[in-house]
Amino acid sequence: MDEAFLTSSSRGVLPIVMIDDQPIGAGAPGVLTRELQQRYDAWTEAHLEPI
């Protein structure tokens, strides 16, 4: 497995780098996960009002 991430509306995109002491991919957030984080953050910044 190269990458894993968890998503939710309140937390955005969260990288998963280890499961049961086994690294996922290189053990760091991957390119796709970082791209999704940036896009999600940009979308929420543009469309949501602060609470």
C-alpha distance matrix in Angstrom:
0.0 3.8 5.9 7.7 11.4 14.6 17.6 21.2 24.5 25.8 22.9 21.3 17.6 16.2 13.1 11.3 10.6 10.9 11.1 13.8 14.2 10.8 9.3 6.2 6.0 9.8 10.8 12.5 12.4 11.1 13.5 12.9 13.2 16.3 17.8 17.5 19.1 21.8 22.6 22.7 24.9 27.1 27.6 28.6 30.8 32.6 33.0 33.4 36.4 36.2 37.3
3.8 0.0 3.8 7.2 10.6 14.2 16.9 20.7 23.7 24.9 21.8 19.8 16.1 14.9 11.5 10.6 9.7 11.2 12.6 15.7 15.4 12.1 9.6 6.1 4.2 7.6 9.3 10.0 9.6 7.6 9.9 9.9 10.5 13.1 14.7 15.0 16.6 19.0 20.0 20.6 22.6 24.5 25.4 26.6 28.5 30.2 31.0 31.6 34.6 34.4 35.8
5.9 3.8 0.0 3.8 6.9 10.6 13.3 17.0 20.0 21.1 18.0 16.1 12.3 11.1 8.0 7.5 7.6 9.9 11.4 15.0 15.1 12.4 9.7 6.0 5.8 8.6 8.9 8.7 7.2 5.9 8.6 7.8 7.4 10.5 12.2 12.0 13.2 16.0 17.0 17.2 19.2 21.4 22.2 23.1 25.1 27.0 27.6 28.1 31.0 30.7 32.1
7.7 7.2 3.8 0.0 3.8 7.1 10.2 13.9 17.1 18.2 15.2 13.7 10.2 8.8 6.2 5.3 7.1 8.9 9.7 13.5 14.3 12.3 10.3 7.0 8.5 11.2 10.3 10.0 8.2 8.4 11.0 9.4 7.7 11.1 13.0 11.7 12.5 15.9 16.7 16.0 18.1 20.8 21.1 21.5 23.9 26.0 26.1 26.2 29.1 28.7 29.7
11.4 10.6 6.9 3.8 0.0 3.8 6.7 10.3 13.5 14.4 11.5 10.0 6.6 5.4 4.3 5.0 8.2 10.5 11.3 15.0 16.0 14.8 12.9 10.0 11.7 13.7 12.2 11.1 8.5 9.4 11.5 9.6 6.7 9.9 11.8 9.7 9.9 13.6 14.3 13.0 15.0 17.9 18.1 18.1 20.6 22.8 22.8 22.6 25.4 25.0 25.9
14.6 14.2 10.6 7.1 3.8 0.0 3.8 7.0 10.5 11.4 8.9 8.1 5.8 5.1 6.4 7.0 10.8 12.4 12.5 15.9 17.5 16.8 15.5 13.1 15.2 17.2 15.2 14.1 11.6 13.0 14.8 12.6 9.5 12.2 13.8 11.0 10.7 14.4 14.8 12.6 14.5 17.7 17.4 16.8 19.6 21.9 21.4 20.7 23.4 22.9 23.4
17.6 16.9 13.3 10.2 6.7 3.8 0.0 3.8 7.0 8.6 6.9 5.5 4.6 6.2 8.8 10.4 14.1 16.0 16.3 19.6 21.2 20.6 19.1 16.6 18.3 20.1 18.4 16.7 13.7 14.8 15.8 13.2 10.3 12.5 13.3 9.9 9.5 13.0 12.7 9.9 12.1 15.2 14.3 13.5 16.6 18.7 17.9 17.2 20.0 19.9 20.4
21.2 20.7 17.0 13.9 10.3 7.0 3.8 0.0 3.8 5.5 5.3 5.3 6.9 8.5 11.8 13.4 17.1 18.8 18.9 21.9 23.6 23.5 22.3 20.0 21.9 23.6 21.6 19.8 16.9 18.3 19.1 16.5 13.6 15.3 15.9 12.3 11.5 14.5 14.0 10.5 12.2 15.3 13.9 12.3 15.6 17.7 16.3 15.0 17.5 17.3 17.5
24.5 23.7 20.0 17.1 13.5 10.5 7.0 3.8 0.0 3.8 5.8 5.6 8.6 11.0 14.6 16.7 20.2 22.2 22.5 25.5 27.1 27.1 25.6 23.3 25.0 26.4 24.5 22.4 19.2 20.5 20.8 18.3 15.6 16.6 16.6 13.1 12.0 14.3 13.3 9.6 10.8 13.6 11.7 9.6 12.9 14.8 13.0 11.5 14.0 14.1 14.3
25.8 24.9 21.1 18.2 14.4 11.4 8.6 5.5 3.8 0.0 3.8 5.9 9.4 10.8 14.6 16.6 20.0 21.8 22.3 25.1 26.4 26.8 25.5 23.7 25.6 26.6 24.3 22.1 19.3 21.2 21.9 19.8 16.7 17.2 18.0 14.8 12.8 15.1 14.9 11.2 11.2 14.4 13.3 10.4 13.0 15.6 14.2 11.9 13.5 12.6 12.3
22.9 21.8 18.0 15.2 11.5 8.9 6.9 5.3 5.8 3.8 0.0 3.8 6.5 7.2 11.0 13.2 16.4 18.4 19.3 22.2 23.2 23.6 22.0 20.3 22.1 22.9 20.6 18.4 15.7 17.8 18.8 17.1 13.7 14.2 15.5 12.6 10.2 12.9 13.6 10.2 10.1 13.7 13.5 11.2 13.4 16.4 15.8 13.9 15.7 14.5 14.7
21.3 19.8 16.1 13.7 10.0 8.1 5.5 5.3 5.6 5.9 3.8 0.0 3.8 6.4 10.0 12.8 16.0 18.5 19.6 22.9 23.8 23.6 21.6 19.4 20.7 21.7 19.8 17.3 14.1 15.6 16.0 14.0 10.9 11.4 12.1 9.0 7.0 9.8 10.0 6.6 7.4 10.9 10.6 9.1 11.7 14.3 13.9 13.0 15.5 15.0 16.1
17.6 16.1 12.3 10.2 6.6 5.8 4.6 6.9 8.6 9.4 6.5 3.8 0.0 3.8 6.6 9.7 12.7 15.5 16.8 20.4 21.1 20.5 18.3 15.8 17.0 18.0 16.4 14.0 10.7 12.0 12.7 10.7 7.3 8.5 9.7 6.8 5.3 8.9 9.6 7.3 8.8 12.1 12.2 11.8 14.2 16.6 16.7 16.3 19.0 18.6 19.8
16.2 14.9 11.1 8.8 5.4 5.1 6.2 8.5 11.0 10.8 7.2 6.4 3.8 0.0 3.8 6.5 9.6 12.2 13.7 17.1 17.6 17.3 15.2 13.3 15.0 15.8 13.6 11.5 8.8 11.1 12.8 11.6 7.9 9.1 11.6 9.5 7.6 11.2 12.8 10.8 11.6 15.1 15.7 15.0 17.0 19.8 20.0 19.3 21.5 20.6 21.5
13.1 11.5 8.0 6.2 4.3 6.4 8.8 11.8 14.6 14.6 11.0 10.0 6.6 3.8 0.0 3.8 6.2 9.3 11.4 15.0 15.1 14.3 11.8 9.7 11.2 12.0 9.9 8.0 5.5 8.0 10.5 9.9 6.4 8.1 11.2 10.0 8.8 12.3 14.1 13.1 14.0 17.2 18.2 18.0 19.8 22.5 23.0 22.6 25.0 24.1 25.1
11.3 10.6 7.5 5.3 5.0 7.0 10.4 13.4 16.7 16.6 13.2 12.8 9.7 6.5 3.8 0.0 3.8 5.9 7.6 11.2 11.6 10.8 8.9 7.2 9.8 11.1 8.5 8.1 7.2 9.6 12.8 12.3 9.3 11.5 14.5 13.3 12.6 16.0 17.7 16.6 17.7 20.9 21.7 21.3 23.3 26.0 26.3 25.7 28.1 27.0 27.7
10.6 9.7 7.6 7.1 8.2 10.8 14.1 17.1 20.2 20.0 16.4 16.0 12.7 9.6 6.2 3.8 0.0 3.8 7.1 10.4 9.5 8.5 5.8 5.0 7.4 7.9 4.9 5.4 6.4 8.9 12.6 13.1 10.6 12.3 15.6 15.3 14.6 17.6 19.8 19.2 19.9 23.0 24.2 24.1 25.7 28.5 29.2 28.7 30.9 29.7 30.6
10.9 11.2 9.9 8.9 10.5 12.4 16.0 18.8 22.2 21.8 18.4 18.5 15.5 12.2 9.3 5.9 3.8 0.0 3.8 6.6 5.9 5.3 4.3 5.3 8.8 9.6 6.5 8.6 10.2 12.4 16.1 16.4 14.1 16.1 19.3 18.7 18.0 21.3 23.3 22.3 23.2 26.4 27.4 27.1 28.9 31.7 32.1 31.4 33.6 32.3 32.7
11.1 12.6 11.4 9.7 11.3 12.5 16.3 18.9 22.5 22.3 19.3 19.6 16.8 13.7 11.4 7.6 7.1 3.8 0.0 3.8 5.4 5.3 6.5 7.2 11.0 12.6 10.0 12.2 13.3 15.1 18.8 18.5 16.2 18.7 21.6 20.5 20.1 23.6 25.2 23.9 25.1 28.4 29.0 28.5 30.7 33.4 33.4 32.6 34.8 33.6 33.7
13.8 15.7 15.0 13.5 15.0 15.9 19.6 21.9 25.5 25.1 22.2 22.9 20.4 17.1 15.0 11.2 10.4 6.6 3.8 0.0 3.8 5.4 8.4 10.1 13.7 15.0 12.4 15.1 16.7 18.6 22.3 22.2 20.0 22.4 25.4 24.3 23.8 27.2 28.9 27.5 28.6 32.0 32.6 31.9 34.1 36.9 36.8 35.8 37.8 36.4 36.3
14.2 15.4 15.1 14.3 16.0 17.5 21.2 23.6 27.1 26.4 23.2 23.8 21.1 17.6 15.1 11.6 9.5 5.9 5.4 3.8 0.0 3.8 6.5 9.5 12.6 13.0 10.3 13.3 15.7 17.8 21.5 22.1 20.0 21.8 25.1 24.6 23.9 27.0 29.1 28.1 28.8 32.1 33.2 32.6 34.4 37.3 37.6 36.7 38.6 37.1 37.2
10.8 12.1 12.4 12.3 14.8 16.8 20.6 23.5 27.1 26.8 23.6 23.6 20.5 17.3 14.3 10.8 8.5 5.3 5.3 5.4 3.8 0.0 3.8 6.5 9.4 10.4 8.5 11.9 14.2 15.5 19.2 19.8 18.2 20.3 23.3 23.0 22.8 25.9 27.8 27.2 28.2 31.3 32.3 32.1 34.0 36.7 37.1 36.5 38.8 37.5 38.0
9.3 9.6 9.7 10.3 12.9 15.5 19.1 22.3 25.6 25.5 22.0 21.6 18.3 15.2 11.8 8.9 5.8 4.3 6.5 8.4 6.5 3.8 0.0 3.8 6.2 6.7 4.8 8.3 10.7 12.0 15.7 16.6 15.2 17.0 20.1 20.2 19.9 22.8 24.9 24.5 25.5 28.4 29.6 29.7 31.4 34.0 34.7 34.4 36.7 35.5 36.3
6.2 6.1 6.0 7.0 10.0 13.1 16.6 20.0 23.3 23.7 20.3 19.4 15.8 13.3 9.7 7.2 5.0 5.3 7.2 10.1 9.5 6.5 3.8 0.0 3.8 6.2 5.2 7.6 8.8 9.3 12.9 13.3 12.1 14.5 17.2 17.1 17.4 20.3 22.0 21.8 23.2 25.9 26.9 27.3 29.2 31.5 32.2 32.1 34.6 33.8 34.7
6.0 4.2 5.8 8.5 11.7 15.2 18.3 21.9 25.0 25.6 22.1 20.7 17.0 15.0 11.2 9.8 7.4 8.8 11.0 13.7 12.6 9.4 6.2 3.8 0.0 3.8 5.5 7.2 8.4 7.7 10.9 11.9 11.7 13.7 16.1 16.8 17.5 19.8 21.6 22.0 23.4 25.7 27.0 27.8 29.5 31.6 32.6 32.9 35.6 34.9 36.2
9.8 7.6 8.6 11.2 13.7 17.2 20.1 23.6 26.4 26.6 22.9 21.7 18.0 15.8 12.0 11.1 7.9 9.6 12.6 15.0 13.0 10.4 6.7 6.2 3.8 0.0 3.8 5.4 8.0 7.9 11.0 13.1 12.7 13.7 16.5 17.8 17.9 19.9 22.1 22.8 23.7 25.9 27.7 28.4 29.6 32.0 33.3 33.5 36.0 35.1 36.5
10.8 9.3 8.9 10.3 12.2 15.2 18.4 21.6 24.5 24.3 20.6 19.8 16.4 13.6 9.9 8.5 4.9 6.5 10.0 12.4 10.3 8.5 4.8 5.2 5.5 3.8 0.0 3.8 7.0 8.6 12.3 14.0 12.5 13.5 16.8 17.6 17.0 19.4 21.9 22.0 22.6 25.2 26.9 27.2 28.5 31.1 32.3 32.1 34.3 33.1 34.2
12.5 10.0 8.7 10.0 11.1 14.1 16.7 19.8 22.4 22.1 18.4 17.3 14.0 11.5 8.0 8.1 5.4 8.6 12.2 15.1 13.3 11.9 8.3 7.6 7.2 5.4 3.8 0.0 3.8 6.2 9.6 11.6 9.9 10.1 13.6 14.7 13.8 15.9 18.6 19.0 19.2 21.8 23.7 24.1 25.1 27.7 29.1 29.0 31.2 30.1 31.4
12.4 9.6 7.2 8.2 8.5 11.6 13.7 16.9 19.2 19.3 15.7 14.1 10.7 8.8 5.5 7.2 6.4 10.2 13.3 16.7 15.7 14.2 10.7 8.8 8.4 8.0 7.0 3.8 0.0 3.8 6.9 8.3 6.2 6.5 10.0 10.8 10.2 12.4 14.9 15.2 15.8 18.3 20.1 20.6 21.7 24.2 25.5 25.6 28.0 27.2 28.7
11.1 7.6 5.9 8.4 9.4 13.0 14.8 18.3 20.5 21.2 17.8 15.6 12.0 11.1 8.0 9.6 8.9 12.4 15.1 18.6 17.8 15.5 12.0 9.3 7.7 7.9 8.6 6.2 3.8 0.0 3.8 5.6 5.3 6.2 8.6 10.1 10.7 12.4 14.4 15.4 16.6 18.4 20.1 21.2 22.5 24.5 25.9 26.5 29.2 28.8 30.6
13.5 9.9 8.6 11.0 11.5 14.8 15.8 19.1 20.8 21.9 18.8 16.0 12.7 12.8 10.5 12.8 12.6 16.1 18.8 22.3 21.5 19.2 15.7 12.9 10.9 11.0 12.3 9.6 6.9 3.8 0.0 3.8 5.5 5.3 6.2 8.7 9.9 10.7 12.3 14.2 15.5 16.6 18.3 20.1 21.1 22.7 24.3 25.5 28.3 28.3 30.5
12.9 9.9 7.8 9.4 9.6 12.6 13.2 16.5 18.3 19.8 17.1 14.0 10.7 11.6 9.9 12.3 13.1 16.4 18.5 22.2 22.1 19.8 16.6 13.3 11.9 13.1 14.0 11.6 8.3 5.6 3.8 0.0 3.8 5.5 5.1 6.1 8.6 9.9 10.5 12.1 14.1 15.3 16.3 18.2 19.8 21.1 22.3 23.5 26.6 26.9 29.0
13.2 10.5 7.4 7.7 6.7 9.5 10.3 13.6 15.6 16.7 13.7 10.9 7.3 7.9 6.4 9.3 10.6 14.1 16.2 20.0 20.0 18.2 15.2 12.1 11.7 12.7 12.5 9.9 6.2 5.3 5.5 3.8 0.0 3.8 5.4 5.1 6.1 8.7 9.9 10.4 12.1 14.2 15.2 16.4 18.1 19.9 21.0 21.6 24.5 24.4 26.2
16.3 13.1 10.5 11.1 9.9 12.2 12.5 15.3 16.6 17.2 14.2 11.4 8.5 9.1 8.1 11.5 12.3 16.1 18.7 22.4 21.8 20.3 17.0 14.5 13.7 13.7 13.5 10.1 6.5 6.2 5.3 5.5 3.8 0.0 3.8 5.5 5.0 6.2 8.7 9.9 10.6 12.3 14.2 15.4 16.4 18.4 20.0 20.7 23.4 23.2 25.3
17.8 14.7 12.2 13.0 11.8 13.8 13.3 15.9 16.6 18.0 15.5 12.1 9.7 11.6 11.2 14.5 15.6 19.3 21.6 25.4 25.1 23.3 20.1 17.2 16.1 16.5 16.8 13.6 10.0 8.6 6.2 5.1 5.4 3.8 0.0 3.8 5.4 5.2 6.2 8.5 9.9 10.6 12.2 14.3 15.3 16.6 18.3 19.6 22.6 23.0 25.4
17.5 15.0 12.0 11.7 9.7 11.0 9.9 12.3 13.1 14.8 12.6 9.0 6.8 9.5 10.0 13.3 15.3 18.7 20.5 24.3 24.6 23.0 20.2 17.1 16.8 17.8 17.6 14.7 10.8 10.1 8.7 6.1 5.1 5.5 3.8 0.0 3.8 5.4 5.1 5.9 8.4 9.8 10.4 12.1 13.9 15.3 16.2 17.4 20.5 21.0 23.2
19.1 16.6 13.2 12.5 9.9 10.7 9.5 11.5 12.0 12.8 10.2 7.0 5.3 7.6 8.8 12.6 14.6 18.0 20.1 23.8 23.9 22.8 19.9 17.4 17.5 17.9 17.0 13.8 10.2 10.7 9.9 8.6 6.1 5.0 5.4 3.8 0.0 3.8 5.5 5.2 6.0 8.5 9.9 10.6 12.0 14.2 15.4 15.9 18.6 18.5 20.6
21.8 19.0 16.0 15.9 13.6 14.4 13.0 14.5 14.3 15.1 12.9 9.8 8.9 11.2 12.3 16.0 17.6 21.3 23.6 27.2 27.0 25.9 22.8 20.3 19.8 19.9 19.4 15.9 12.4 12.4 10.7 9.9 8.7 6.2 5.2 5.4 3.8 0.0 3.8 5.5 5.2 6.1 8.6 10.1 10.5 12.3 14.3 15.3 17.9 18.1 20.8
22.6 20.0 17.0 16.7 14.3 14.8 12.7 14.0 13.3 14.9 13.6 10.0 9.6 12.8 14.1 17.7 19.8 23.3 25.2 28.9 29.1 27.8 24.9 22.0 21.6 22.1 21.9 18.6 14.9 14.4 12.3 10.5 9.9 8.7 6.2 5.1 5.5 3.8 0.0 3.8 5.5 5.1 6.1 8.6 9.8 10.6 12.1 13.8 17.0 17.9 20.6
22.7 20.6 17.2 16.0 13.0 12.6 9.9 10.5 9.6 11.2 10.2 6.6 7.3 10.8 13.1 16.6 19.2 22.3 23.9 27.5 28.1 27.2 24.5 21.8 22.0 22.8 22.0 19.0 15.2 15.4 14.2 12.1 10.4 9.9 8.5 5.9 5.2 5.5 3.8 0.0 3.8 5.5 5.1 6.1 8.5 9.9 10.5 11.4 14.6 15.4 17.7
24.9 22.6 19.2 18.1 15.0 14.5 12.1 12.2 10.8 11.2 10.1 7.4 8.8 11.6 14.0 17.7 19.9 23.2 25.1 28.6 28.8 28.2 25.5 23.2 23.4 23.7 22.6 19.2 15.8 16.6 15.5 14.1 12.1 10.6 9.9 8.4 6.0 5.2 5.5 3.8 0.0 3.8 5.5 5.3 6.0 8.6 10.1 10.4 12.9 13.1 15.7
27.1 24.5 21.4 20.8 17.9 17.7 15.2 15.3 13.6 14.4 13.7 10.9 12.1 15.1 17.2 20.9 23.0 26.4 28.4 32.0 32.1 31.3 28.4 25.9 25.7 25.9 25.2 21.8 18.3 18.4 16.6 15.3 14.2 12.3 10.6 9.8 8.5 6.1 5.1 5.5 3.8 0.0 3.8 5.6 5.1 6.2 8.7 10.2 12.8 13.8 16.9
27.6 25.4 22.2 21.1 18.1 17.4 14.3 13.9 11.7 13.3 13.5 10.6 12.2 15.7 18.2 21.7 24.2 27.4 29.0 32.6 33.2 32.3 29.6 26.9 27.0 27.7 26.9 23.7 20.1 20.1 18.3 16.3 15.2 14.2 12.2 10.4 9.9 8.6 6.1 5.1 5.5 3.8 0.0 3.8 5.4 5.2 6.1 8.2 11.5 13.3 16.1
28.6 26.6 23.1 21.5 18.1 16.8 13.5 12.3 9.6 10.4 11.2 9.1 11.8 15.0 18.0 21.3 24.1 27.1 28.5 31.9 32.6 32.1 29.7 27.3 27.8 28.4 27.2 24.1 20.6 21.2 20.1 18.2 16.4 15.4 14.3 12.1 10.6 10.1 8.6 6.1 5.3 5.6 3.8 0.0 3.8 5.4 5.2 5.4 8.5 9.8 12.5
30.8 28.5 25.1 23.9 20.6 19.6 16.6 15.6 12.9 13.0 13.4 11.7 14.2 17.0 19.8 23.3 25.7 28.9 30.7 34.1 34.4 34.0 31.4 29.2 29.5 29.6 28.5 25.1 21.7 22.5 21.1 19.8 18.1 16.4 15.3 13.9 12.0 10.5 9.8 8.5 6.0 5.1 5.4 3.8 0.0 3.8 5.8 6.0 7.9 8.9 12.3
32.6 30.2 27.0 26.0 22.8 21.9 18.7 17.7 14.8 15.6 16.4 14.3 16.6 19.8 22.5 26.0 28.5 31.7 33.4 36.9 37.3 36.7 34.0 31.5 31.6 32.0 31.1 27.7 24.2 24.5 22.7 21.1 19.9 18.4 16.6 15.3 14.2 12.3 10.6 9.9 8.6 6.2 5.2 5.4 3.8 0.0 3.8 6.2 8.5 10.8 14.2
33.0 31.0 27.6 26.1 22.8 21.4 17.9 16.3 13.0 14.2 15.8 13.9 16.7 20.0 23.0 26.3 29.2 32.1 33.4 36.8 37.6 37.1 34.7 32.2 32.6 33.3 32.3 29.1 25.5 25.9 24.3 22.3 21.0 20.0 18.3 16.2 15.4 14.3 12.1 10.5 10.1 8.7 6.1 5.2 5.8 3.8 0.0 3.8 6.9 9.9 12.7
33.4 31.6 28.1 26.2 22.6 20.7 17.2 15.0 11.5 11.9 13.9 13.0 16.3 19.3 22.6 25.7 28.7 31.4 32.6 35.8 36.7 36.5 34.4 32.1 32.9 33.5 32.1 29.0 25.6 26.5 25.5 23.5 21.6 20.7 19.6 17.4 15.9 15.3 13.8 11.4 10.4 10.2 8.2 5.4 6.0 6.2 3.8 0.0 3.8 6.5 9.0
36.4 34.6 31.0 29.1 25.4 23.4 20.0 17.5 14.0 13.5 15.7 15.5 19.0 21.5 25.0 28.1 30.9 33.6 34.8 37.8 38.6 38.8 36.7 34.6 35.6 36.0 34.3 31.2 28.0 29.2 28.3 26.6 24.5 23.4 22.6 20.5 18.6 17.9 17.0 14.6 12.9 12.8 11.5 8.5 7.9 8.5 6.9 3.8 0.0 3.8 6.4
36.2 34.4 30.7 28.7 25.0 22.9 19.9 17.3 14.1 12.6 14.5 15.0 18.6 20.6 24.1 27.0 29.7 32.3 33.6 36.4 37.1 37.5 35.5 33.8 34.9 35.1 33.1 30.1 27.2 28.8 28.3 26.9 24.4 23.2 23.0 21.0 18.5 18.1 17.9 15.4 13.1 13.8 13.3 9.8 8.9 10.8 9.9 6.5 3.8 0.0 3.8
37.3 35.8 32.1 29.7 25.9 23.4 20.4 17.5 14.3 12.3 14.7 16.1 19.8 21.5 25.1 27.7 30.6 32.7 33.7 36.3 37.2 38.0 36.3 34.7 36.2 36.5 34.2 31.4 28.7 30.6 30.5 29.0 26.2 25.3 25.4 23.2 20.6 20.8 20.6 17.7 15.7 16.9 16.1 12.5 12.3 14.2 12.7 9.0 6.4 3.8 0.0
